[in-house]
Amino acid sequence: MKVARAIAAQKGEEFVKPGDLVEVRFVKGHSLSLTASRLLALMILAAGADAWEDKRHRMRKADVRRGHKGNERIGDMLEELHRTLFSHDDRSWRGKKAVTRFPLIQLSREEIDDEHGSDGGWIEWEFTPWARKLIRESESYAVMNRQAVLGFRSNYALRLYEIGSLRLHRRQPVWKPDLTELRAGLGIDPEVYGDFAQLRRKVLEKAKSEIDQLAHYTVEWTERKQGRKVVGIDFEFKPKQPPEQIATIDEIGRHSGGRRARREGTVEAVSAAPAGSDPAPSPALPTAFPAGSLRYGEAARVFGAIAAELGGGWDRDVIAQAYRAQLGARLAGLGGERLVRSFEGFCKAFAAQRGAP
């Protein structure tokens, strides 16, 4: 919750989801649709560092429906959240291994009249006691991007994105479920994709293509076999390097129309600006990366603070030197938000790959 509060204070697109909520499993026969999964992510974003408290949280309907004019789908999504059961490994009152089953939402209220003025109405909700317990006691967290969450078109991709975001900066950024755990984690109904070739084609390959396009990391997997039978999957999550990070920042800022075609390479990207150039940066952001130390000057203080916060304790000038070497001539074409976001991603990747200094 401290991390959630700090990230919310930055007023950017990133937000935190507690690790214990990422790792809850769907009870057999239960899963969330893509729209309900997005709504749950937005609820956690809106609740922020207060999500663990016994209180009601509020959000504008306009933040949920995005480009849709009507609000009729919001009620369906709330009812779906109320119906869906999750499970979590636990201990019984006797200290024995147990499984706890619970919903995440215990109450919701939706404004339904048409006299909302310009805000379009609000919803409010309360998390269940067990959900608040998981949020309060979680010792890990996933940092996700709001635009990426809203950009996914596969519910399985969104679930795998959450799991990858949770594991990305661990010493071993991997997830090694057996097939039963995989289905429970991604919310795959036991009755569908019984043949692994179908599961690979319909779930894994589609999820990977979306994550590689929209996330700040990529995902690879290998199949564990007993004889010729696949019994499990080993996923590995790798931070993107600056050139790929820049492409991702550009993609999630673009309209979703044509995204699939761009992902599959069936259309040609059209840009009003020359290749390799940036749109005019915000005046409040640096226009170029400092050539010298990150300890002096206004621009240096901006990037020095980023390196100190995200660089895992490494010397900020060591990180800066590695960043310049990595980008080379491409660095001259960066400015404004793209430059800042690129350096943030590089610092995270630098710290994840090298560990503590």
matplotlib code that plots the C-alpha trace (Angstrom):
import matplotlib.pyplot as plt

x = [0.0, 3.0, 4.1, 0.5, 0.4, 3.8, 2.9, -0.5, 1.3, 3.2, -0.2, 0.9, -0.6, 1.0, -0.8, -0.2, -2.2, -1.3, 0.4, -2.0, -4.8, -2.9, -2.3, -5.8, -7.3, -10.7, -12.9, -13.7, -16.5, -15.9, -14.0, -14.2, -15.0, -12.5, -14.7, -15.2, -11.5, -10.8, -13.4, -11.8, -8.4, -9.9, -11.5, -8.1, -6.6, -9.4, -9.1, -5.3, -3.6, -7.0, -8.1, -7.4, -9.7, -13.2, -14.8, -16.6, -14.7, -16.0, -15.4, -17.0, -18.9, -17.1, -13.8, -15.3, -17.2, -14.4, -15.8, -19.2, -22.1, -24.4, -24.0, -26.0, -23.0, -21.6, -24.4, -23.7, -20.0, -20.8, -23.1, -20.5, -18.0, -20.5, -21.1, -17.5, -15.7, -12.0, -9.9, -6.7, -4.4, -4.9, -4.8, -7.8, -8.4, -6.6, -3.5, -4.3, -3.9, -7.1, -8.6, -10.7, -13.3, -14.6, -15.9, -14.0, -16.9, -19.6, -21.6, -21.9, -24.1, -24.7, -26.4, -29.0, -31.0, -30.2, -29.7, -25.9, -24.8, -21.5, -19.9, -22.3, -22.9, -20.9, -20.5, -19.4, -18.4, -16.9, -14.3, -15.1, -13.3, -11.2, -10.2, -9.1, -7.1, -5.2, -4.6, -3.4, -1.1, 0.3, 4.1, 4.5, 2.9, 2.5, 3.1, 0.8, 0.0, -3.6, -3.5, -2.1, -4.8, -7.5, -5.8, -5.9, -8.4, -7.9, -8.9, -6.1, -3.6, -4.7, -4.4, -0.9, 0.1, -0.8, 1.1, 4.2, 4.1, 4.2, 7.2, 9.1, 11.6, 12.2, 15.6, 14.0, 11.2, 9.4, 6.1, 6.0, 2.5, 1.3, -1.7, -4.3, -2.6, -2.4, -6.1, -7.0, -4.6, -5.8, -9.4, -9.6, -12.7, -11.8, -14.2, -12.5, -9.3, -8.9, -6.3, -3.0, -2.5, -5.7, -4.7, -1.4, -3.0, -6.1, -4.6, -0.8, 0.1, -2.5, -1.6, 2.1, 1.5, -0.6, 1.8, 4.8, 3.0, 1.5, 3.5, 6.9, 8.3, 8.1, 7.1, 8.5, 7.5, 8.8, 6.7, 7.4, 6.7, 6.4, 7.0, 5.0, 2.4, 2.7, 2.3, 3.3, 4.5, 7.6, 7.0, 9.9, 9.3, 12.1, 12.2, 12.2, 15.3, 14.9, 14.2, 11.3, 10.2, 9.8, 7.8, 5.5, 5.0, 4.0, 1.7, -0.4, -0.8, -2.3, -5.9, -6.8, -8.2, -5.7, -3.7, -4.2, -3.1, 0.0, 0.8, 0.5, 2.4, -0.5, -0.6, 2.0, 2.4, 1.8, 3.3, 3.1, 6.5, 9.8, 11.0, 12.9, 11.6, 9.4, 6.3, 7.1, 7.8, 6.0, 7.8, 7.9, 9.9, 13.6, 14.2, 17.4, 19.4, 22.2, 25.7, 27.4, 26.8, 23.3, 24.2, 24.1, 21.7, 17.9, 17.7, 20.3, 18.2, 15.2, 17.1, 19.2, 16.0, 14.7, 18.0, 18.0, 14.5, 14.4, 18.1, 18.3, 21.0, 23.4, 25.4, 23.3, 26.2, 26.9, 23.3, 23.5, 26.7, 25.0, 21.9, 23.9, 25.8, 22.6, 20.8, 23.7, 22.7, 19.0, 19.2, 19.4, 15.9, 14.3, 12.8, 9.9, 7.8, 9.2, 12.7, 11.6, 9.6, 12.5, 15.0, 12.5, 12.2, 16.0, 16.6, 14.1, 15.7, 19.2, 18.4, 16.5, 19.3, 22.2, 20.7, 22.0, 25.3]
y = [0.0, 2.3, 1.6, 2.2, 5.6, 6.6, 5.6, 7.3, 10.5, 10.5, 10.9, 8.7, 5.6, 3.1, 1.5, -1.3, -4.5, -6.5, -9.8, -11.9, -10.6, -11.4, -15.0, -15.9, -18.6, -18.9, -21.6, -24.3, -23.2, -19.5, -16.9, -13.2, -11.8, -9.4, -6.4, -7.5, -8.0, -4.5, -3.1, -4.9, -3.5, 0.0, -0.5, -1.4, 1.7, 3.9, 2.5, 3.0, 2.9, 2.8, -0.5, -2.4, -0.2, -1.0, 1.8, 2.5, 3.4, 5.5, 5.9, 7.8, 5.7, 7.6, 6.1, 2.6, 2.8, 4.5, 5.3, 3.8, 6.2, 4.0, 2.7, -0.5, -2.8, -1.5, -3.2, -6.5, -6.2, -5.4, -8.4, -10.6, -9.5, -10.3, -13.8, -14.9, -16.9, -17.0, -19.4, -19.0, -21.5, -21.1, -22.9, -24.1, -23.3, -26.5, -25.5, -27.9, -27.0, -25.6, -23.7, -20.5, -19.6, -16.0, -13.2, -9.9, -7.5, -7.5, -4.4, -2.1, 0.8, 2.3, 5.6, 4.7, 7.9, 10.3, 13.4, 13.1, 16.4, 16.3, 13.4, 10.7, 9.1, 7.2, 3.7, 2.8, -0.5, -2.3, -5.1, -8.2, -8.7, -11.5, -9.4, -6.6, -9.1, -10.2, -6.6, -5.6, -8.6, -8.9, -8.6, -8.3, -6.3, -6.0, -2.6, -2.3, 0.3, 1.5, 2.0, -1.5, -3.1, -1.3, -2.3, -6.1, -8.0, -11.4, -12.0, -14.7, -12.1, -9.7, -12.4, -13.5, -9.8, -9.4, -12.6, -11.4, -7.9, -9.5, -11.7, -9.5, -8.0, -11.1, -12.8, -15.5, -13.9, -17.2, -18.9, -22.7, -24.0, -27.5, -27.6, -27.6, -24.5, -22.8, -23.2, -22.0, -19.0, -17.8, -18.7, -21.3, -23.5, -27.2, -28.1, -26.0, -26.5, -30.1, -30.7, -28.9, -27.9, -25.9, -24.4, -23.4, -21.8, -20.2, -19.1, -19.0, -17.7, -15.0, -13.9, -13.7, -11.6, -9.1, -8.9, -8.5, -5.6, -3.8, -4.7, -3.3, -6.8, -9.9, -13.4, -16.7, -20.3, -23.8, -26.9, -29.6, -33.1, -36.6, -38.7, -36.9, -35.5, -31.8, -31.6, -28.0, -24.7, -22.7, -19.0, -16.5, -12.7, -10.4, -6.5, -4.8, -2.9, 0.9, 0.5, -1.9, 0.2, 3.2, 1.2, 0.0, 3.6, 4.6, 1.7, 2.0, 5.7, 4.9, 4.1, 0.5, 0.3, -1.5, -2.8, -6.4, -5.7, -3.8, -6.7, -9.2, -6.9, -6.8, -3.0, -0.4, 2.2, 5.7, 8.7, 12.4, 12.9, 11.7, 8.2, 8.3, 11.7, 12.6, 14.8, 18.1, 17.3, 18.9, 22.1, 20.7, 17.7, 17.5, 17.8, 15.8, 13.4, 15.0, 14.5, 14.6, 13.6, 13.0, 15.0, 18.5, 20.7, 20.7, 17.8, 15.9, 16.2, 14.8, 11.7, 11.4, 11.1, 8.4, 6.5, 6.7, 5.5, 2.7, 1.8, -0.7, 1.1, 1.4, 4.6, 7.0, 7.8, 4.1, 3.7, 6.8, 5.5, 2.1, 3.8, 6.0, 2.9, 0.9, 3.6, 5.0, 7.3, 6.7, 8.7, 11.9, 11.3, 11.1, 13.9, 14.7, 11.9, 9.2, 10.0, 9.9, 6.7, 5.1, 5.9, 4.7, 1.3, 1.1, 1.7, -1.1, -3.5, -2.6, -3.3, -6.5, -8.0, -7.1, -7.4, -5.5, -3.7]
z = [0.0, 0.6, -3.0, -4.3, -2.6, -4.0, -7.5, -7.3, -6.3, -9.6, -11.4, -14.3, -16.0, -13.6, -10.7, -8.2, -7.7, -4.5, -5.3, -3.3, -5.4, -8.6, -7.4, -6.3, -8.5, -10.1, -8.5, -11.0, -13.3, -12.5, -14.4, -15.3, -18.7, -20.2, -19.4, -15.8, -15.4, -16.6, -14.2, -11.3, -12.3, -12.5, -9.1, -7.6, -9.3, -8.0, -4.4, -4.4, -1.1, 0.7, -0.8, 2.4, 4.5, 5.5, 3.5, 0.3, -2.8, -5.7, -9.4, -12.3, -14.8, -17.6, -16.4, -16.9, -20.2, -22.1, -25.6, -25.1, -24.8, -22.7, -19.1, -19.5, -19.5, -16.2, -14.2, -15.9, -15.0, -11.4, -11.1, -12.6, -10.0, -7.3, -8.7, -9.3, -6.7, -6.1, -4.0, -2.0, -0.2, 3.5, 6.9, 8.9, 12.5, 13.3, 11.3, 8.5, 4.8, 3.5, 0.6, 1.2, -1.4, -1.5, -3.7, -4.0, -3.9, -1.1, -2.0, -5.0, -5.8, -9.2, -10.1, -12.7, -13.3, -16.1, -14.1, -13.6, -15.2, -17.0, -14.9, -16.3, -12.9, -10.3, -8.9, -5.4, -3.8, -0.9, -1.0, 1.1, 4.4, 2.9, -0.1, 2.2, 4.3, 1.2, 0.2, 3.6, 4.1, 0.6, 0.7, -3.1, -5.8, -9.6, -11.2, -14.3, -16.9, -17.1, -20.9, -21.4, -19.2, -21.2, -24.5, -24.1, -26.2, -24.6, -21.0, -20.9, -22.0, -19.3, -16.6, -17.8, -18.0, -14.3, -13.4, -15.4, -13.9, -10.4, -11.2, -13.5, -11.0, -8.9, -9.0, -11.1, -13.2, -14.0, -13.5, -13.7, -13.4, -14.2, -16.6, -13.7, -12.2, -15.6, -16.1, -12.6, -12.9, -16.3, -15.7, -18.5, -18.2, -17.8, -20.5, -23.3, -25.1, -23.9, -26.6, -25.7, -29.4, -29.1, -25.8, -27.3, -30.4, -28.8, -25.5, -25.2, -28.6, -28.6, -25.1, -25.9, -29.0, -27.1, -24.1, -26.4, -28.1, -25.0, -21.9, -20.7, -21.0, -23.2, -22.3, -23.5, -22.5, -22.8, -22.4, -19.8, -21.0, -19.7, -22.8, -25.5, -23.1, -22.0, -18.2, -17.5, -18.8, -17.8, -18.5, -18.4, -18.3, -19.7, -19.4, -22.8, -23.8, -24.7, -28.4, -27.7, -24.8, -27.0, -29.5, -26.7, -25.4, -28.9, -29.4, -26.2, -27.0, -30.3, -31.1, -30.7, -34.2, -36.4, -33.4, -34.3, -37.9, -36.6, -34.3, -37.2, -39.6, -42.1, -42.4, -42.9, -40.1, -41.3, -39.4, -40.0, -38.6, -40.1, -39.1, -35.8, -34.8, -31.8, -31.4, -29.7, -26.1, -23.2, -22.1, -18.5, -19.6, -20.7, -24.4, -24.4, -22.2, -20.3, -21.8, -18.4, -14.8, -13.5, -10.4, -11.7, -13.7, -14.1, -16.6, -14.7, -11.5, -13.3, -14.6, -11.5, -9.4, -11.7, -11.5, -7.7, -7.4, -10.0, -10.5, -7.6, -5.8, -8.7, -9.2, -11.3, -13.6, -14.2, -15.3, -17.5, -19.2, -19.9, -21.2, -23.6, -24.8, -25.3, -27.4, -29.3, -32.1, -31.3, -28.2, -30.2, -31.6, -28.1, -26.1, -23.7, -22.3, -24.6, -23.3, -19.6, -20.1, -22.0, -19.2, -16.5, -18.3, -18.8, -15.0, -14.1, -16.6, -15.5, -11.8, -12.6, -14.8, -12.4, -9.0, -6.1, -6.5]

ax = plt.figure().add_subplot(projection="3d")
ax.plot(x, y, z, "-o")
ax.set_aspect("equal")
plt.show()
